[in-house]
Every structure is written in C-alpha cells, then in structure tokens.
Amino acid sequence: MNRPGMESRTTSKLAHSKLAWFRDWATDQLGDIRHERRVAAHVSSLIDITLPLHNLTRADIRLVKMAAFVHDVGRSINKRKHPTLGARMVRRNADLPLNKQQRRALVYLTLRHRGLVPAAQDDPALRRVNDPARLQLLLGILRAADTLDCRRLPSPRLTFSRRGRRIRIVCQLREDSAEARRVFSRRKKFRLLEEMLDCRIDVVIVSQRRLSAVA
C-alpha cells in the first residue's frame, strides 16, 4: 500500500528523469549546453511570473523544458538551418521517450523557436496537434526565454516582476553595447507570448558599469 504523497513523489522523479534524458541527448549532440540550461531556467522564471495568467499543467511545463534543452540540436549539423534540421532530428529519433502527440509538439517547438510563426490555422506543423493554442503559448515562452540568452555574448543577470498584465524584465549587463541591447530586447521574440497571454512585456537594459558609477 502506497504511503500518502508517494505517488506524487514517484511522478516527480519520473518527470525529472525524463528531462535529464533530453538534457543528456542535447549534450551528446552539441557538447556544450550552457545556453540550453540558461534557457530552461528562463522558461521556469517566465512560467512562475505569469502564473496568474495561464493554466499550464505539469505536462505542459515539462514539455517546454524539454524544448529548452533540444531546440538548438540542429546546430550540430548546420547553424543557419538548425530549426528545420533540429525538428527533423526530433521527428526521426525513435529512441526519444515520446508518444505521438508529444513528438509532434516537440517538433513544432523546435521548428518554430526562431523565425516567423505562421497563424495556427495556416501552419502545417500544427495540423495533427492537440490544442494548438496551448502549444503556441509554450512556443511564446520558449522564444522569449531563448532571446534572453545569447551564445556569443555574456549572459545578463535577469530580474522578473509583474504588475497585473505588465511584465518587467531587467537585464543587467556586464558590458553595455549596441549589440547586447539589440539582442536582449528584440520585440518580435516577445510578441507571441504577449499575444497569447494578453500582456505587455517590457525589457529594461541596465549596465553594471553605470550602476557602479551611480553607487
């Protein structure tokens, strides 16, 4: 006879093991997954700060964290075409512990994490997917989390806050630059999440050097 709480702890352990599986697979493909780990952390922060605005399930959250780890696996073949190639890798790898719906969802998240996002009714990648709107919300979270980190720039220190439907993300940079401001505050990468949650996301760039000068 199971003790109270044993089933939930077992489920949590299995979920963690599954995430570890995708983390390890991404490591096998890419070698260095520091970017992916940071994106997964940003996914968690965005989900937490927007908690009153969505009704995501544990399965939804696990799925978008899987996507955080695998979204760039196509870079192991070609950086420029990595969303398409990564989606193909997810679709064709029979060893991935996914059912049909999970696989289709992860293929979609990998394919659309970068570039234009077609409307749900016009997107072939969503034709056999359950609840396209929910999946687009997960994509919005992934795209926002991905743009808050960059492989070629030092990672900013992030602070998240929310007032009603207005979300504020402060990016504290070690070194201010035009490129860093352009990369970390790209409006188009936050647009889908804003649309799906009917919210406004403001990204504030702060330089550590400027803060030190003020202090």
C-alpha positions, 0 to 999 in steps of 0.5 A, a space after each residue: 500500500 502506497 504511503 500518502 504523497 508517494 505517488 506524487 513523489 514517484 511522478 516527480 522523479 519520473 518527470 525529472 528523469 525524463 528531462 535529464 534524458 533530453 538534457 543528456 541527448 542535447 549534450 551528446 549532440 552539441 557538447 556544450 549546453 550552457 545556453 540550453 540550461 540558461 534557457 530552461 531556467 528562463 522558461 521556469 522564471 517566465 512560467 512562475 511570473 505569469 502564473 496568474 495568467 495561464 493554466 499550464 499543467 505539469 505536462 505542459 511545463 515539462 514539455 517546454 523544458 524539454 524544448 529548452 534543452 533540444 531546440 538548438 540540436 540542429 546546430 550540430 549539423 548546420 547553424 543557419 538551418 538548425 530549426 528545420 534540421 533540429 525538428 527533423 532530428 526530433 521527428 526521426 529519433 525513435 529512441 526519444 521517450 515520446 508518444 505521438 502527440 508529444 513528438 509532434 509538439 516537440 517538433 513544432 517547438 523546435 521548428 518554430 523557436 526562431 523565425 516567423 510563426 505562421 497563424 495556427 490555422 495556416 501552419 502545417 506543423 500544427 495540423 495533427 496537434 492537440 490544442 494548438 493554442 496551448 502549444 503556441 503559448 509554450 512556443 511564446 515562452 520558449 522564444 522569449 526565454 531563448 532571446 534572453 540568452 545569447 551564445 556569443 555574448 555574456 549572459 545578463 543577470 535577469 530580474 522578473 516582476 509583474 504588475 497585473 498584465 505588465 511584465 518587467 524584465 531587467 537585464 543587467 549587463 556586464 558590458 553595455 553595447 549596441 549589440 547586447 541591447 539589440 539582442 536582449 530586447 528584440 520585440 518580435 521574440 516577445 510578441 507571441 507570448 504577449 499575444 497569447 497571454 494578453 500582456 505587455 512585456 517590457 525589457 529594461 537594459 541596465 549596465 553594471 558599469 553605470 550602476 557602479 558609477 551611480 553607487 
